[in-house]
Structures are given as structure tokens and as C-alpha cells.
Amino acid sequence: MLKIIDKYILKRYLVTFSVMLLMFIPIGIVIDVSEKVNRMIENKVPFKEIALYYLDFTIYFANLLFPIFLFLSVIWFTSKLANNTEIIAILSSGISFSRFMRPYIIGATIVSIFALIMSIFLVPSASAGFKSFRYKYLIGNGQNEVRDNSDVFRQISKDEYIFVSNFNEISKTAFNFSMEKFEGDQLKYKLIASRIKWNEKEKNYSLFNYTKRKVGAMGDIIESAEKKDTVFNFDLEDLTPVVYIAETLPLNELHKFIDKEKARGSSNINTYLVVLYKKYSIPVSAFILTIIAVAVSAMKRRGGMGANLAIGIVLAFAFVFLDKVFGVLAEKSTAPPLLAVWTPNIVFGILALYLLRNAKR
């Protein structure tokens, strides 16, 4: 049963966090518009698409930056409680510091559940709209940069491998195509073509300057043609996925996609795993950052609220810095993605326990 003091702190927790989001998201939109408006005018982007883009922008960045907003909002209102000597009055009444933390933990639980639901149901579709708009209208050569389309090597089954050196999204054509089939460690055949083109209407492929070499015990059999139409058990969408595809998939589809890419030996598997693990690590960070924020700001300081906010901003950006560094490390190196994604939470979790212990004293 929540007491009056619990309801008071919980209300301040949720209201301050909500106000912080409502204040900073419009600022982010204004900054983004000022940076992108010239490109939008040049590309004659329809107003409807711009409106949908900024709706996706709001959801995408609210999810991305919510740990910082939560951290700063907790420091803000807890510092006000400390400066008004309300915390001293609460603790002097016989309430322990651990008991004082209860409404904060309840608030962190509510925010974490909300963040998890967003990341599973709302953020994937928002990410798809946000990223596709940027690649279509705002970034470099648009669709030419949206795919992992250079030097792509894939395992498409237990014993089949394919390679292309480049893929053109507009013509649905890949260049320098090769396909190898093995039986154990023995090569059974190798197929090469200068180009492979997906035919949308016929649902098949056209191979140009095609050569197929079947390896036999008594000699190889070579088959060649200037053009050959055929069917494969893969499509070019699988061969050259959108670079941000993992961010656009609901949780159940993301698990299936990762399993499929693992079987294929995808070179981007760590990127996909980082997206998956962050869906769970970001909500947990709400608890850790809440504890740190309370421990830092519950004490009345000579510098007042400004000193607490300065400490909070430094810690918040240190958390974001670690999160970005270890995220890139997981994507670009052999570092285990699970450990890399959770390292900021582990480091700041230890810091939270240390600061909470000192705050209790």
C-alpha cells in the first residue's frame, strides 16, 4: 500500500520525466528541421512524408535518449527536494534511505516496462520509417547506400555458398556472381556469371556470361552460355539486406532473422545481436540510472541544484559514451556482443551500488 510520501515522490518522478521528454523532443525536431530543410526542399519531399518522418523521429529518439532524460529528470526533482530540506525531514521521521528509495524503484519499473513495450511494438516500425526517409531523401546517394551491397559472401544452406562483388538496387542486378556447392569438404560444382539479374515478373534469375563447372572423378564437365534463366533457393533481398533491417523487425521476427543469418554465416551478425540485446539492456539502465541520480542528488550541496545537474550531465554523457563505444566495438570486432552491450550497465551498476552505500551513510 503506497503511503502519501510514496505517492508524492512517484508523481514527481513520472511527471518530471514526462515534462522532460515533452520539452526536449520539440527542440530536437526544430534542430533537425533546421539542418535538413534545404535537402528536403531540393528533393521536393511531400509534406505528408515529412509529417510521418517527424512522428517516427519522435518515437525513435524518445527511445534512444530516454535514459538521459530519465537520469536528468530524477536529479532535477530530487535536488529540489534536497534544497527544500524535504529529504532531511523524511529521513528524520525514521524512514530509512532504502525505504525512501521505494517510490523511485516503482517509478523505474513503470518506465522500464513502458520502454520495453515501445522497443518491441512501436520502435521497429518507427525505425523503418525514420531510416528509410533519411536514406531516400537526406543521405548521399539514397538507395545506393541503404544496402550492404559490396563484396557480399553468404552461406545459403548447409553446403552452398554465394558471392557477389556489387549489387544495384534499381536494376536488381548483382555483379561477379559465383556459387559453390560442397559435399563434405569436396567441391561438387562451381557456377560463375558476370551478372545475375532478378526478374520480378517471372520470379527467376537471368545469368549472363554463365559458366558451370561440375567436378567429377574422371574429369570436369563444363557448361556455359551467354544467358541462362534459372531459379535459386535465395532472393536478392536476402543476399543484400537493408543495413538497418534488424532495427525494423518486431522481436519474434528479429529472433528468426538472426537465426537465419547465423546459418548463412552473415558478416553482420554482431550488428543484429547488438540490436537484440539493447532491447533488454536499455530498460534495465532505468533502474541503475535512477539509483545513481538519487544517490548523487539526495545530499544538499553548497552549489545547490546546479552542482547536482553538472555531476548528472557528466555521468549521463559518460554512460552514453560507453554505450556507443562498446556498441561499435561489438559490431566491428570479435568482442562478444552480449558482454559489450551490457558492459555500460555493469560498470554503472557497480557505481550505483558504491554511491548508494555512501548515500546511506
Number of C-alpha atoms within 10 A of each C-alpha: 4 10 8 9 12 18 12 12 20 20 15 19 25 19 14 19 23 14 12 18 19 13 11 13 17 13 11 14 16 12 11 13 15 10 11 14 13 12 14 16 11 10 12 10 15 10 10 8 12 14 11 15 20 18 15 23 22 20 20 23 17 20 20 14 14 20 26 21 19 27 26 26 26 25 29 23 21 27 28 18 20 19 19 12 14 15 20 15 13 14 13 10 9 9 11 12 18 9 12 17 17 15 21 23 17 15 20 25 16 14 22 20 14 13 24 19 14 18 26 18 13 18 28 23 19 25 23 19 20 22 23 18 19 16 17 17 19 18 15 12 11 15 17 16 15 22 20 17 20 15 14 18 19 21 19 20 15 12 14 17 18 21 20 25 16 18 26 16 17 8 10 15 20 26 20 16 22 21 19 18 19 14 11 9 8 9 15 16 19 19 18 22 24 17 22 26 19 20 14 9 6 9 11 15 21 17 24 21 14 20 19 19 16 15 15 11 5 6 8 13 11 13 11 15 12 11 15 15 14 10 12 8 6 11 13 16 12 12 23 23 14 17 16 18 18 25 23 22 22 16 17 9 12 20 16 12 16 19 12 16 19 15 13 20 15 18 14 15 19 24 20 22 20 24 20 23 16 18 20 17 17 23 24 22 25 25 25 23 28 25 24 24 29 24 23 24 27 23 19 21 15 10 10 15 21 13 16 23 21 14 16 24 16 10 19 19 12 14 20 14 13 18 20 15 14 20 25 18 18 21 20 13 10 9 15 14 26 17 15 22 28 21 17 23 23 14 13 20 19 13 16 23 15 13 17 20 12 11 16 10 6
